[in-house]
Amino acid sequence: MESFVHLRKGTTPRRIHADLDGLKDDELGRGGFTGRTANMYRRHDPTAYRAEGPLRPVDVLAGLLAPTDAVDPAGDPLLLFSNADCRIWLSRRSAEMPHYVRYVDGDLLCFVHTGSGKLETEFGPLDYRAGDWLYLPKATTWRQLPAAESTWLIIEATEEFRVPPAGPLGRHFPFDPSLVVIPEPVAIDDDGRDQYEVRLIHDGGPTTLYYQHNPMDVEGWRGDNFAFSFNIADYNVVTSESVHLPPTVHLFMQATGVYVMNFLPKPAETVPGTERTPWYHRNVDFDEIAFFHGGSLYGIPMPPGLISHAPQGVHHGAPEKARERSRRKFDDYERVDWEVIAIDTRHRLIASPEVLAADLGQHA
């Protein structure tokens, strides 16, 4: 039961996430930082453990993983994690697809980590570049034509992706909808092939359809179900001077059991004593994926392409040395320059064998 009264027992700081005086701030929260919370103030770092068993945090570098589409134009993305609500894939394609694809189990939200190129879709062509989000409705037919090797993080949701409710901040948060890029239809002529392959990606598949005409033959479309792109440079970041805000304020898109967030450059908190790094937590209702796109955290470079999985109920957070440094360098940095894509899932994610084999072993 929620209450507007929050109790205090023992030694606690006056302000939330501030003035710790050597204690470690550990949040036990429900509902992904929106429900009931208990902030515990510990003597020791709660992430200083060695884990055995399936609920072990996993860290892998995208560059060490080997999706087949990285070496074979007819190859596929690599499955990283999955549950009943979503599947998360990694693609690293450099050659144009000789076939078309159609993901029939759910919507796609694709983040472009590196590279550039063009996407042919039934709605029309979409150019892409690093930092783009590409949204493709369920069962859309499309084909990727990279201009340079392109690393994508692909999130497939069983239910529809949708923009979160605007709430008290208004219609331009978390992003201004007028800044999305919506394709214009372009019907593509046949190129003389005897058949056009459309690969249906689905649970238990794939299935392949062979058309005698180019499936990109749409002359026009109308409605409110369409592909689009949006670049993180146009995302409106919510900030505070006096407290580090919870991840939920950076929500970008959501589906049933799946929440996607952008942690992007912003002014650092300025009130003395405020903890600038995310507090320790064990987000008990969600698994968390962090994909490091780039940037730095108070002068410490972020490892581009690092994929970190924190299972629900298991402590995680920046190491204590990084926290101590952010306090020591409080007056030296006015901004946080990180670029991290985060995915929270209601149900536990299962890591693929390829991910487990590439784990960096930081908690082993």
VOPA-240536 format. One line per 8 residues: their letters; for each residue z, y, x of N, C-alpha, C. Coordinates in steps of 0.001 Angstrom, whole numbers, plus 500000, padded with zeros to 6 digits. Each point is the difference from the previous one (the first is absolute). Example, Ala and Ser with C-alpha at 12.3 -4.5 7.8 and 13.67 -1.06 7.14 Angstrom:
% residues 2
as> 507800:494310:513190:500000:501190:499110:500000:501200:500900  499280:501050:499650:500060:501190:500820:500730:501090:499230
This chain:
% residues 364
mesfvhlr> 500000:498805:500847:500000:501195:499153:500000:501245:500883  499083:500926:499740:499948:501233:500768:501033:500994:499494  500470:500857:500889:500963:501020:499631:499699:501255:500791  500296:501166:499433:499817:501238:500738:501156:500237:500963  501051:499180:499899:501138:500093:500900:499774:499059:501185  500075:500536:501225:499893:499190:501205:501339:500012:500714  500545:498836:500240:501319:499887:500599:499939:500171:501509  501123:500336:500604:500168:500047:501448:501239:499201:500368
kgttprri> 499860:499099:500957:501121:499216:500476:499963:499986:501519  501118:500191:500633:500057:499952:501449:499372:501223:500641  499465:499819:501201:499427:501100:500772:498531:500172:499652  499643:501136:499426:498613:500282:499633:499685:501456:500357  498738:500294:500372:499621:501400:500215:499931:500742:498665  500090:501317:500065:499961:500790:498765:498610:499995:499388  498945:500087:500871:498625:500039:499503:499348:498636:500161  499076:499702:499086:499260:498743:500097:499015:500075:501161
hadldglk> 499895:498925:500791:499059:499889:501112:500132:501167:500981  501267:500352:500322:500236:501108:500920:501407:499889:500583  500192:500675:501152:501340:500164:500585:500733:498668:500140  499365:499029:500669:500540:498641:500056:501140:499847:500998  500077:500861:501006:501102:499959:500967:500160:498613:500619  498871:499416:500419:500038:498719:500689:499894:498778:499117  500136:500147:498700:499865:498857:499095:498526:499699:499735  499723:498828:499468:498639:499576:499687:499825:499998:498477
ddelgrgg> 498999:500720:499534:499748:500191:498566:499153:498845:499473  500588:499166:499147:499337:498791:499485:499997:500064:498479  498801:500031:499403:499898:500117:498536:499673:498649:499367  500810:499619:499045:499770:498811:499175:499574:500519:498629  498684:499988:499738:499492:500666:498807:499159:499092:499142  499983:500269:498719:499205:499249:499042:498782:500812:499578  498985:499278:499525:498831:500654:499428:499196:500829:500975  499975:499605:501284:499180:500740:500960:500400:501446:500138
ftgrtanm> 501282:500269:500199:500563:501327:500232:500111:500850:498730  499723:499443:498839:500096:500777:498766:501147:499540:499098  500667:498905:500354:501076:499472:499163:501367:500248:500622  500949:499146:499658:501358:500135:500521:500018:499814:501513  500883:500732:500671:500080:499919:501456:501443:499905:500459  500164:499374:501161:501260:500049:500745:499640:500343:501436  500541:501106:500495:499797:500368:501396:501224:499578:500795  499780:499065:500918:501088:499469:500824:499913:500607:501390
yrrhdpta> 501147:500394:500544:500042:500661:501292:500652:499054:501008  499145:499434:500844:500389:498909:500893:500260:500498:501420  500690:499148:500766:500229:500278:501407:498790:499605:500858  499257:498978:499542:498964:499412:500839:498638:500015:499308  498952:499907:500825:498618:499958:499535:499769:498721:499182  499690:500104:498699:499834:498787:499185:498687:499253:500247  499114:500567:500826:498750:499287:500315:500099:499235:501321  501167:500012:500615:500176:499303:501276:500338:498535:499733
yraegplr> 499006:499234:499622:500211:498589:499681:498833:499170:500499  500221:498691:500068:498942:499025:500276:499849:499157:498746  498770:499831:499520:499765:499340:498710:499386:498623:500183  500448:499046:499200:499389:498681:499886:499736:499727:498525  498865:499388:499688:499677:499710:498609:498911:500900:499474  499578:499769:498738:498825:500691:499457:500206:501482:499724  501228:500472:499756:500219:501428:499728:500219:500735:501317  498975:499973:500834:500063:500630:501315:498962:501108:500063
pvdvlagl> 500390:501212:500409:498997:501050:500170:498906:499568:500958  498767:500433:499714:498840:499631:500804:499281:501278:500422  499607:500061:501261:499229:501127:500519:498775:499460:500729  498825:500473:499623:498761:499566:500645:499122:501214:500264  499149:499890:500997:499030:501045:500311:498644:499617:499423  499407:500917:499240:498718:499706:499354:498938:499607:501017  500044:500608:501189:498993:499724:501006:500055:498593:500565  501142:499305:499801:500141:498627:500493:499642:498962:498940
laptdavd> 499741:500448:498775:499606:499089:498930:498479:499866:499978  499513:498895:499470:498567:499692:500113:499371:499679:498651  499765:501008:499145:499210:499726:498796:498591:499569:500372  499434:499084:499253:498670:499496:500368:498926:501068:499856  500245:501033:499180:498970:501042:499874:499901:500879:501249  500934:499815:500968:499926:500755:501246:498901:499471:500920  499636:498738:499831:499003:499389:500896:498782:499463:499269  500111:499825:498688:498921:499410:499212:499675:500935:498835
pagdplll> 498780:500553:499918:499670:500887:498879:500251:499365:498635  499899:498682:499904:500254:499309:498737:501452:499564:499864  500867:500440:500937:501400:499606:499981:500802:500751:498953  501295:499683:499955:500887:500541:498974:501211:500677:500627  500698:500848:499244:501277:500533:500462:501032:498874:500164  501051:500285:500746:501079:499046:500239:501143:500268:499041  500442:498971:499280:501163:500147:499122:501257:500139:500847  500793:501057:499753:501235:500241:500738:501228:499556:499218
fsnadcri> 500126:500510:498762:501165:499727:499162:499540:499836:498553  500789:499262:499215:499633:499817:498595:501229:499677:499163  499908:500330:498723:500947:499556:498979:499266:499989:498664  500723:499840:498907:499350:499891:498693:499338:501302:499572  500415:501137:500566:499486:501302:499575:498911:500561:500901  499931:499525:501231:499045:500627:500913:499671:499091:501174  498897:500342:500650:499625:499421:501287:499637:501147:500930  500411:499879:501260:499765:501046:500994:499147:499395:501111
wlsrrsae> 498856:500660:500285:499016:499474:500931:499786:500990:501135  499455:499494:501113:499564:500845:501110:498524:499735:500251  499195:501063:500081:498573:499898:500321:499737:500800:501257  499107:499499:500859:499609:500735:501196:498510:499798:500229  499211:500599:499145:498556:499759:499957:499254:501048:500816  498976:499542:500752:499150:500923:500751:498527:499890:499604  499630:498900:499323:498605:499808:499571:499932:500035:498474  498869:500475:499461:499889:500106:498547:500002:498619:499351
mphyvryv> 500551:499938:498823:500098:498732:499273:498605:499561:499554  499600:498766:500275:498709:499518:499503:500071:499604:498532  501206:499985:499446:500227:499600:498616:500817:501083:499300  500165:499844:498701:500873:500864:499215:501257:499213:499642  501083:500724:499684:501243:499333:499598:500494:500579:498678  500781:499190:499338:500593:500405:498721:501370:499324:499911  501069:500787:500134:501360:499456:499894:500362:499927:498515  500122:498795:499488:500123:499826:498553:501428:499774:499536
dgdllcfv> 500967:499948:500923:501394:499798:499593:500763:501299:499839  499454:501132:500464:500745:501241:499865:499320:501190:500646  500573:501188:499758:499534:501241:500617:500193:499946:501509  499198:500801:500717:500142:500143:501447:500352:501437:500356  500931:500136:500942:500321:501277:500616:499905:499764:501502  499009:500625:500648:499690:499730:501405:500309:501239:500826  500811:499824:501057:500298:501117:500895:499187:499858:501276  499291:501075:500374:499164:499999:501194:500840:500464:501185
htgsgkle> 500374:499062:500864:500806:500319:501187:499127:500573:501104  498860:499373:500260:499054:500505:500999:498583:499804:499478  499080:500770:500578:498591:499804:499697:499463:500907:498909  498705:499851:499758:499310:500780:498980:498802:499197:499529  499412:500435:498906:498839:499301:499474:499776:500333:498541  499342:499083:499321:499648:500205:498594:500299:498739:499214  500387:500216:498762:500227:498914:499057:498940:500114:498907  499229:498960:499816:499121:499937:498829:500796:499399:498854
tefgpldy> 500066:500703:498872:500697:499480:498828:499106:500172:498779  500340:499307:498929:499251:500141:498753:500084:501416:499447  501045:500748:500384:500160:501371:499524:499219:500991:500851  499527:499540:501153:499293:500857:500935:500607:499874:501384  499376:500610:501019:500497:499886:501367:501223:500873:500245  500899:499508:500850:501179:500745:500435:500043:499983:501523  499915:501169:500644:500235:500079:501432:501500:499866:500251  500359:499396:501135:501420:499888:500340:500225:500382:501454
ragdwlyl> 501247:500407:500297:500423:500365:501347:501474:499644:500145  500512:500085:501223:501404:499666:500239:500907:500868:499127  501013:499377:499424:500927:500708:499126:499625:499960:498539  498855:499415:499667:499576:499903:498602:500705:498847:499285  500326:500234:498748:500292:498935:499045:498746:499772:499169  499611:498741:499834:498851:499643:499169:500513:499158:498838  499760:500470:498791:500422:499258:498809:498780:499343:499350  500103:498698:499740:498918:499243:499366:500575:499228:498818
pkattwrq> 499572:500316:498778:500526:499284:498835:499712:498502:500068  500834:499248:499353:499856:498541:499942:498574:499604:499622  499442:499059:500769:498676:499408:499763:498841:500945:500275  500260:501103:500719:498903:500854:500453:499210:499282:501096  498678:500095:499944:499150:499450:501047:499776:501067:501059  500180:499614:501284:499853:500982:501071:499602:499333:501306  499585:500842:500958:499603:499537:501317:500342:501077:501021  500522:499594:501157:500411:500937:501047:498938:500093:501087
lpaaestw> 499665:501244:500387:499042:500261:501073:500680:500889:501042  500675:499419:500989:500729:500804:500988:499046:500760:500924  500367:501233:500344:499316:500729:501066:500703:499750:501331  501274:499607:499943:500791:499641:501172:500997:498943:499546  500507:499220:500969:500967:498961:499634:501106:500587:499128  500257:499362:498868:500886:500554:498991:501137:499032:499706  501219:500464:500230:501185:499218:499672:500558:500491:498682  500090:499090:499037:500513:500316:498674:501232:499164:499691
liieatee> 500958:500602:499329:501075:499273:499334:499640:499962:498525  499869:498802:499426:499533:499831:498626:501136:499448:499144  500293:500685:498908:501035:499567:499067:499324:499627:498692  500139:498759:499598:499439:499526:498738:501147:499769:499020  499999:500709:498891:501068:499891:499010:499517:499244:498777  500826:499097:499502:499627:499212:498830:499824:500884:498772  500882:500985:499839:499886:500956:498901:499377:501298:500516  499638:500890:499084:499288:501220:500371:500829:500918:500881
frvppagp> 499356:500560:501047:500595:501117:500710:499906:501247:499114  501012:500830:500078:500003:501232:499213:500777:501078:500754  499711:501243:499655:500706:501129:500589:501391:500069:499368  501055:500179:500800:501350:500067:499413:500138:501203:499080  500919:499942:499042:500222:501139:499114:500322:501263:500800  499480:501141:499537:500187:501247:500741:501473:500388:500085  500766:499807:498914:501407:500369:500030:500199:501499:500099  501189:500420:500452:500317:501440:499999:499203:500813:501003
lgrhfpfd> 499337:499362:500979:499247:500763:500992:498647:500466:499484  499484:499378:498936:498742:500447:499437:498809:499167:500431  498831:500377:499493:498797:499187:500103:499398:499928:501404  500400:500874:500922:499375:500021:501324:500822:499227:501039  501020:499287:499517:500773:499123:500883:500001:498611:499372  499824:498944:500794:499991:500026:501457:498701:500505:500628  498922:500115:499217:498791:500568:500585:499204:500707:498915  499151:500896:500458:499165:500778:499094:498794:499142:499598
pslvvipe> 499879:499627:498726:498908:499104:499603:498613:500611:500166  499924:501312:500138:498687:500618:500181:499451:499775:501405  500822:499440:500915:499568:499787:501376:499496:498584:500252  500015:499134:498991:499411:498679:500198:498475:500137:500010  499354:499080:500727:498537:499984:500066:499508:498884:499097  499192:500357:499002:499480:499048:499022:498501:499850:500230  499504:498781:500128:498584:499819:500359:499040:500354:498866  498813:500408:500398:498886:500197:499069:499141:498732:500025
pvaidddg> 499536:499528:498858:499225:498756:499988:498679:500137:500740  499670:498970:500782:498726:499928:500713:499499:498562:499882  498965:499800:499206:499425:498654:499878:499220:499674:501271  500278:498836:500588:499372:499590:501251:498899:498987:499692  498812:500267:500529:498859:499113:499754:500170:498666:500719  499302:498998:499494:499961:498711:500689:499344:500182:501368  500427:499176:500969:499466:500123:501359:499155:498791:500413  499544:499211:499005:499110:498894:500289:500675:498656:500176
rdqyevrl> 501331:499981:499918:500690:498719:500120:499716:499115:498786  500044:498703:500213:499836:499066:498884:501226:499987:499100  501180:500252:500581:501228:499983:499213:501040:500905:500655  500950:500438:499174:501076:500883:500444:501321:499303:499710  500773:499793:501057:501256:499265:499884:501137:500931:499609  500725:499638:498951:501224:500697:499603:501129:498976:500062  500921:500231:500926:501104:499072:500224:501199:500432:499153  500442:499136:499100:501164:500285:499162:501247:499505:500720
ihdggptt> 500898:500931:500302:501244:499677:500694:501083:499814:498953  500596:498806:499967:501016:499719:498982:500869:498842:500445  501132:499855:499338:500894:498887:500277:499266:498695:499707  499959:499097:500974:499275:498752:499836:498537:500084:500380  499528:501210:500383:498595:500201:500320:499711:499858:501470  498859:500558:500446:499145:500912:499243:498962:499280:499141  499381:500806:499128:498823:499581:499231:498863:500924:500410  498787:499503:500040:498862:500829:500396:498967:500057:498887
lyyqhnpm> 499568:501223:499688:498911:500227:499057:498768:500433:500786  498822:499526:499570:498754:500385:500652:499107:500700:498983  499732:501292:500248:499147:500797:499117:498590:500073:500578  499011:500145:499127:498628:500200:500436:499664:501482:500168  500983:500859:499728:499806:501436:500170:501237:500582:500685  499854:501180:500560:501117:500674:500649:501040:500378:498941  501258:499569:500151:501002:500298:498979:500418:501472:499971  499567:500791:500985:500280:501441:499989:498901:500728:499242
dvegwrgd> 499799:499641:498744:498877:500529:499214:500475:500926:498875  501191:500582:500131:500577:500839:498939:499378:501392:500047  499400:500409:498892:499392:501329:499888:501008:501069:499582  501062:499593:499331:500995:500963:499543:501221:499288:499462  501120:500737:499891:501226:499425:499430:500834:501122:499384  500894:499624:499107:500962:500952:499440:501273:499247:499647  501080:500721:499845:501277:499371:499681:501088:500460:500955  501156:499333:499938:501129:500394:500836:500468:498867:500909
nfafsfni> 499119:499028:500248:500289:498899:500910:498924:500026:501077  500334:500528:501206:498966:500220:501008:500606:499949:501396  499140:499793:500991:500403:500020:501408:500174:501442:500466  500860:500188:501016:500130:501329:500606:500612:499856:501388  499939:501101:500770:500678:500066:501285:500894:501234:500029  501021:499920:500855:500935:501120:500157:500559:499938:501406  499993:501112:500723:500481:500013:501377:501441:500486:500075  500793:499366:500874:501411:500355:500096:500212:501433:500478
adynvvts> 498973:500618:500617:500131:501397:500422:500176:500930:498803  499606:499538:498803:500101:500817:498790:501229:499658:499160  500872:499145:500512:501191:499589:499253:501069:501091:500070  500657:500282:498889:501051:501021:499942:501353:499357:500292  500590:500334:501135:501251:499398:500435:501178:500794:499439  500951:499306:499396:501220:500619:499475:501042:500007:501113  500658:501160:500211:500936:500140:501110:501335:500579:499542  500986:499893:500887:501314:500600:499774:500553:500461:501335
esvhlppt> 500727:501121:500021:500616:500478:501221:501341:499336:500283  500661:499486:498955:501399:499604:500157:500254:498505:499919  498982:499196:499627:500221:498558:499902:498674:499277:500220  500067:498862:500688:498815:499157:500146:499733:499327:498654  498810:500233:499447:499704:499524:498651:499664:498512:499993  500293:499305:498903:499708:498563:499921:498498:499748:499937  499560:498807:500382:498568:499687:500030:499294:500196:498663  500717:499854:498908:499372:500052:498675:499354:501347:499695
vhlfmqat> 500419:501086:500667:499374:501296:499717:498603:500074:500595  499632:499033:500848:498687:499997:500636:499065:498980:499345  500299:499619:498778:499192:499008:499289:498579:500525:499774  499021:499127:500241:498589:500364:499851:499363:499298:498808  500065:498681:499972:499468:499216:498884:500954:498850:499732  499953:499460:498781:500864:498884:499663:499293:499053:499043  500400:498736:500084:499583:498968:499063:501256:499220:499649  499902:499077:499067:501172:499211:499630:500538:499274:501229
gvyvmnfl> 501227:500340:500389:500636:499347:501131:499517:500435:501361  499150:501053:500073:499426:500450:501272:500019:501531:500037  500553:500559:501079:500106:501451:500136:499505:500394:501390  499060:500955:500052:499354:500398:501260:500374:501447:500297  500473:500249:501229:500487:501319:500386:499337:500483:501279  499918:501333:500143:499490:500647:501213:501139:500758:500668  500410:499598:501214:500941:500787:500794:499166:500799:500996  499936:501317:499795:499051:500835:500731:500699:501173:500681
pkpaetvp> 499302:500688:500915:500620:501123:500710:500606:501023:499044  501175:500507:500407:500734:500933:499141:500975:500804:500859  500502:501120:499471:501066:500709:500712:501251:499128:500079  500674:500040:501132:501243:499253:500152:501136:500717:499268  501020:499237:499626:501179:500594:499387:500662:500966:500995  500483:501148:499515:500486:501057:500894:501491:500249:499921  500690:499540:498958:501439:500251:499874:500738:499171:501048  500795:500625:500853:500704:499256:501054:500835:498849:499437
gtertpwy> 499961:498878:500728:500764:498830:499576:499228:499040:499124  498851:500437:499470:499193:499140:499132:499356:498885:500816  500086:498769:499510:499339:498867:500647:498506:500068:499675  499164:500092:501026:498573:500156:499791:499265:498667:499887  500596:498928:500458:499351:498688:499925:500461:499265:498745  499168:499115:499457:500424:499236:498810:501277:499214:500287  500884:499998:499045:501275:499298:500157:499777:498490:500007  500949:499284:500595:499949:498540:499931:500059:499570:498534
hrnvdfde> 499242:498977:499652:500059:499499:498637:499503:498563:499950  500292:499338:498897:499524:498628:499754:499489:499981:498571  498910:500663:499796:499433:500267:498675:499973:498708:499172  501072:499762:499238:500261:498663:499467:499048:499568:498891  499247:500929:499416:499088:499636:498914:498539:499977:500416  499702:500331:501254:498603:500074:500446:499851:499486:501422  498901:499300:500260:499538:499802:501370:499277:501275:500428  499999:500279:501293:499368:501213:500501:499018:499671:501130
iaffhggs> 498818:500575:499898:498999:499946:501063:499785:501421:500507  500045:500182:501319:499646:501277:500616:498802:499778:500905  498950:500781:499774:498800:499952:500844:499915:501321:500753  500113:499933:501325:500055:501203:500821:498578:500473:500308  499641:501133:499422:498660:500562:500189:499923:500822:501279  501082:500726:500331:499993:500813:501205:501089:501040:499976  499887:500978:500887:500967:501079:500072:501170:499663:500906  501072:500782:499850:501177:499814:500838:501249:500359:499209
lygipmpp> 501140:499563:500518:501288:500299:499388:500860:500688:501049  500059:501329:499928:500772:500813:500932:499657:499667:501448  498693:500002:500280:499524:499797:501352:499773:498556:500396  500392:499031:499170:499776:498584:500282:498742:499561:499256  498938:499598:500708:498756:499614:499312:500227:498808:499074  499373:500042:498829:500021:498873:499087:498942:498993:500453  500296:498703:499973:499019:499001:500461:498884:499803:498977  498783:500530:500241:498927:499890:498991:499670:498542:499707
glishapq> 499896:499686:498718:499631:498651:499598:501148:499026:499911  501240:500436:500248:501147:499103:499831:500226:499756:498511  500190:498747:499639:500289:499615:498622:501385:499373:499991  500918:500600:499257:501391:499555:499984:500374:499554:498593  500576:498812:499890:500431:499458:498710:501509:499831:500012  500686:500652:499058:501442:499867:499838:500279:499328:498658  500484:498762:499990:500297:499329:498732:501197:500664:499297  500001:499959:498679:501091:500585:499239:501323:499316:500345
gvhhgape> 501050:500817:500084:501325:499488:500312:500320:499958:501467  499019:500306:500875:500201:499932:501443:499991:501428:500557  501013:500361:500778:500094:501348:500548:498785:500342:500857  499555:501240:499873:498978:500512:500895:500112:501513:500089  499290:500560:500954:500050:501433:500242:499749:500296:501462  499828:501273:500325:499765:500401:501386:501175:499573:500864  499743:499569:501245:501100:499577:500874:500939:501152:500312  501231:499667:500362:501026:501017:500217:499623:500973:501123
karersrr> 499278:499519:501006:499589:500894:501079:499093:501112:499489  499114:499665:499043:499114:501015:499425:500795:501010:499180  501036:499531:499310:500851:500913:499214:500769:500947:500910  500547:499450:501062:500747:500828:500936:499090:501059:500627  498777:499602:500299:499051:500946:500595:499650:501117:499021  499820:499671:498725:499643:501032:499022:501135:501010:499838  501247:499540:500151:501134:500945:499937:500042:500868:501256  499770:499367:501139:500068:500712:501279:498883:501040:500116
kfddyerv> 498834:499675:499413:498828:500878:500081:499805:500822:498724  501064:500187:499244:499895:500654:498688:499306:501359:500107  500326:500770:501016:499442:501351:500125:498636:500015:500683  499535:498850:500492:498745:499963:500752:498775:499732:499120  500229:499473:498804:498870:499613:499147:500161:500601:498611  498927:500616:499531:500010:500618:498674:499220:499184:498979  499299:498941:500478:499173:499208:499097:500173:498513:500276  499694:499210:498979:499856:498557:500140:498507:499714:499887
dweviaid> 499424:499367:501014:498545:499823:500039:499558:498574:499706  500863:499222:499371:499638:498600:499741:498915:499873:498927  499262:498903:500076:499026:499619:498983:500186:498499:499748  500689:499694:498923:500346:498613:499683:499651:499726:498553  499331:498878:499756:499713:499539:498652:501041:498942:499646  500641:500144:498864:501052:499068:499596:499634:499324:498688  500340:498730:499895:499781:499216:498775:501313:499318:499646  500510:500265:498813:501183:499307:499483:499563:499041:498901
trhrlias> 500524:498785:500025:499648:499013:498978:501251:499438:499351  499952:499848:498696:501153:499505:499250:500312:498549:500350  498978:499179:500135:500212:498594:500344:499847:499794:501508  500657:498978:500495:500006:499717:501425:498593:499680:500497  499651:500592:501141:498704:499760:500611:500069:498777:500918  498938:499203:499961:499873:498849:500875:499021:500362:501114  500461:499918:501239:499125:500298:501140:499064:498829:500256  498752:500296:500360:499032:498951:500299:500332:499352:501349
pevlaadl> 499509:498792:500240:500234:499359:501303:499510:500838:501173  498887:500729:499813:499460:500823:501079:500959:501140:500355  500650:500565:498992:500979:501057:500251:501220:499445:500729  500517:498885:499530:501184:499413:500636:499710:499617:501450  498785:499536:500260:499646:499602:501367:499906:501201:500935  499724:501193:499449:499844:501211:500821:501242:500871:500015  501103:499536:499379:501232:500796:499945:500464:500375:501398  500374:501273:500172:500456:500485:501297:501392:499495:500356
gqha> 500698:499400:499027:501279:499371:500275:501152:500944:500261  499984:501175:499371:501043:500975:500260:501346:499615:499383  499993:499058:499053:501268:499552:499392:500217:498509:500196  499217:499390:500864:500145:498565:500229:501153:499710:500960
